[in-house]
Each structure stands twice: as C-alpha cells, then as structure tokens.
Amino acid sequence: SKILLLDLSGMLAEDVPGFSITTPPPRVPLLARVREELQKAERDERVKALIVRINSPGGTITASDSLYHELLAFKARKKVPVIAVIMDVGASGGYYAALAADTIVVNPTTITGSIGVVMITVNAQGLLEKIGVAPLAIKSGPMKDAGSPFRSLTEPERLVFQGIIDEMYGRFVGLIVQSRKIPEDRVRGLADEIVGRKLQAQR
C-alpha cells in the first residue's frame, strides 16, 4: 500500500513568473501538476490515502478554488482519506485548498487562517503629474479602464470592485461553514481577528 504526498508550496497560481534574466527552465504549471499527480494516484489501486503538504501564504482565488475542487473530486472518486498538513504557513488560499481535506493538521508554530479576499491597486496619478505626464484613455464604456493606475477610482468603480470582493469572500466563508461544520458567524468572527491567530478546525 502507498500514501500519496502532494506538495503545495509557495504562491498558489496557475503560473508564477520567474525573475531569471536568462531563459527559465520549462516547468509544469501548478494546477497541471496537481491534476496529473491525482490522476495517476486515482489509477493506482495501491494508493490508500492522500496527504496534502501545504506551505503557502495563499495566491489567486481561481487557483485556490481550482485546487480545492481537484482535491474534492479526487476524494469523491477514489474514496480514500485526505489529510491536509500545514507546515509554517497555510494562510488565505493555502487554507482554502485545505478545506477539501477530511482533516486539517497543524503544528504548534503554524500560522493559518487569514480568511479573506484582497485586491490591491496602485494610483500613480500624483507621480505622473510631477513629471508632466498626462495619460488619456479612449474607451468604449465608463468602466472599461476601472482600476487604472493612472487615476483614482470613482465611487461607482469602487462599489463594483467591493461587490466582487464581497462575493468572493462569501464563497470562501461558505466553504468553511460547509466543510468544517463551523457556524457562519463564528467563521466571520475568526476572519476579522488579527492575522496570526490559528484556526484549528477539524472534523
């Protein structure tokens, strides 16, 4: 009998760009690697369990959600125990992916939680004005350049982005409620606490 050890380390994204000045070596994107490893394990009758080793501060919401569903689908088809083991950090998207596991195991020094969604934009309008640069956007609609770094957000744009963030956050909270059997008000309370508090939720 065998146990598959699946490693999820670093930023969780479809493909994290490299910073090498030379041509980086070809590598398999994270989601493709995970999917391939799970497919091979699914065909192997000797695989009796899956351990997902997580050491990640998070990543994009789509990558985190895709990993969650890949693990959930594997568990449903293979019908073997799935255990998530969080090492140094399993925050945000790292914890999101761990929700697919039957049990989440942490170390006494693990930092986990950070339940939430964030969008960061840069406003370089003041800098451009200092150097005499005035960008001009010719657009097909009022929202086409929403989030542009060359100007401040308008209030309608801010409301749209806030709605998207709230929707994604609600999805995250809902998955925790469903998978860890914690009341929603308790989850939202934990999510609002200081980052670093450990959320040790096991079923």
SVG drawing of the C-alpha trace seen along z (x, -y; Angstrom):
<svg xmlns="http://www.w3.org/2000/svg" viewBox="-24 -69 45 71">
<polyline fill="none" stroke="black" stroke-width="0.4" points="0.0,0.0 1.1,-3.6 0.3,-7.1 0.5,-9.9 2.3,-13.0 1.1,-16.1 3.1,-19.3 1.5,-22.7 4.3,-25.3 4.7,-28.9 2.2,-31.2 -0.8,-29.3 -1.3,-30.5 -1.6,-28.9 1.9,-30.0 4.2,-32.2 6.5,-34.2 10.2,-33.7 12.8,-36.5 15.7,-35.0 17.5,-37.2 18.2,-34.1 15.6,-31.7 14.0,-29.9 13.8,-26.2 10.4,-24.8 8.2,-23.7 4.8,-22.3 2.2,-24.8 0.9,-24.1 -2.7,-23.1 -1.5,-20.9 1.0,-19.1 -1.6,-18.6 -4.2,-17.3 -1.6,-14.9 -0.5,-13.6 -4.0,-13.0 -5.0,-11.2 -2.0,-8.9 -2.9,-8.2 -6.5,-7.5 -5.5,-4.8 -3.1,-3.2 -5.0,-0.7 -2.2,-0.7 -2.8,-4.3 -4.8,-4.2 -4.6,-7.8 -3.6,-11.3 -1.6,-13.7 -1.5,-17.3 1.5,-19.2 0.8,-22.9 3.3,-25.7 1.7,-28.7 0.7,-32.3 -2.1,-32.0 -2.5,-33.0 -5.1,-33.8 -8.7,-32.9 -9.2,-31.0 -6.1,-28.8 -7.1,-28.2 -10.6,-27.3 -9.4,-25.0 -7.1,-23.2 -9.9,-22.8 -12.2,-21.2 -9.4,-19.0 -8.8,-17.6 -12.6,-17.3 -13.2,-15.4 -10.3,-13.1 -11.6,-12.3 -15.1,-11.6 -13.8,-9.3 -11.0,-7.5 -12.8,-7.2 -9.7,-7.4 -8.8,-9.6 -7.4,-13.1 -5.4,-14.8 -4.0,-18.4 -0.8,-19.0 0.0,-22.7 3.7,-23.5 4.9,-27.0 2.1,-28.9 -1.2,-27.9 -3.0,-31.2 -5.7,-32.5 -5.6,-30.4 -3.5,-27.8 -6.2,-27.3 -8.9,-27.5 -7.3,-24.5 -7.0,-22.6 -10.8,-22.8 -11.2,-19.8 -9.4,-17.5 -11.2,-15.3 -8.8,-16.5 -6.5,-19.5 -3.4,-19.0 -1.2,-21.9 2.0,-22.3 2.1,-24.4 4.1,-27.0 1.9,-27.0 0.4,-30.3 -3.0,-29.8 -6.3,-31.5 -6.2,-34.9 -9.7,-34.2 -10.4,-37.0 -10.0,-38.4 -7.9,-41.4 -7.5,-43.5 -4.6,-45.9 -4.3,-48.7 -1.7,-51.5 -2.5,-55.1 0.4,-56.8 -1.5,-59.9 0.4,-62.3 3.7,-61.0 2.8,-61.4 1.6,-64.9 5.0,-65.8 6.9,-64.6 4.4,-66.2 2.8,-63.0 -1.0,-63.1 -2.4,-59.7 -5.5,-59.7 -7.9,-56.7 -10.2,-56.4 -12.7,-53.8 -15.9,-52.1 -17.6,-52.5 -17.3,-54.3 -16.0,-51.1 -13.5,-50.0 -10.4,-51.4 -11.6,-50.8 -8.7,-50.1 -6.3,-52.0 -3.1,-53.0 -3.2,-56.4 -6.1,-57.8 -8.2,-57.4 -11.1,-55.1 -14.6,-56.6 -17.2,-55.8 -19.2,-53.6 -16.0,-51.7 -15.2,-51.2 -18.7,-49.8 -18.3,-47.3 -15.0,-46.1 -16.2,-45.9 -19.2,-43.8 -16.8,-41.4 -14.6,-41.1 -17.7,-40.6 -19.0,-37.8 -15.6,-36.0 -15.3,-36.4 -18.8,-35.0 -17.8,-32.0 -14.7,-31.4 -16.8,-31.7 -19.4,-29.4 -16.9,-26.7 -15.5,-26.8 -19.0,-26.6 -19.8,-23.6 -16.5,-21.7 -15.5,-22.4 -19.0,-22.5 -18.5,-25.9 -21.4,-28.4 -21.1,-31.3 -21.0,-34.0 -18.1,-32.2 -16.2,-32.0 -16.7,-35.6 -15.6,-36.5 -12.4,-34.5 -11.8,-36.1 -11.9,-39.6 -9.4,-38.8 -5.7,-39.6 -3.8,-37.7 -1.7,-35.1 -4.4,-33.6 -4.5,-29.9 -7.8,-28.5 -7.6,-24.8 -10.8,-23.3 -11.1,-19.6 -13.9,-17.4"/>
</svg>
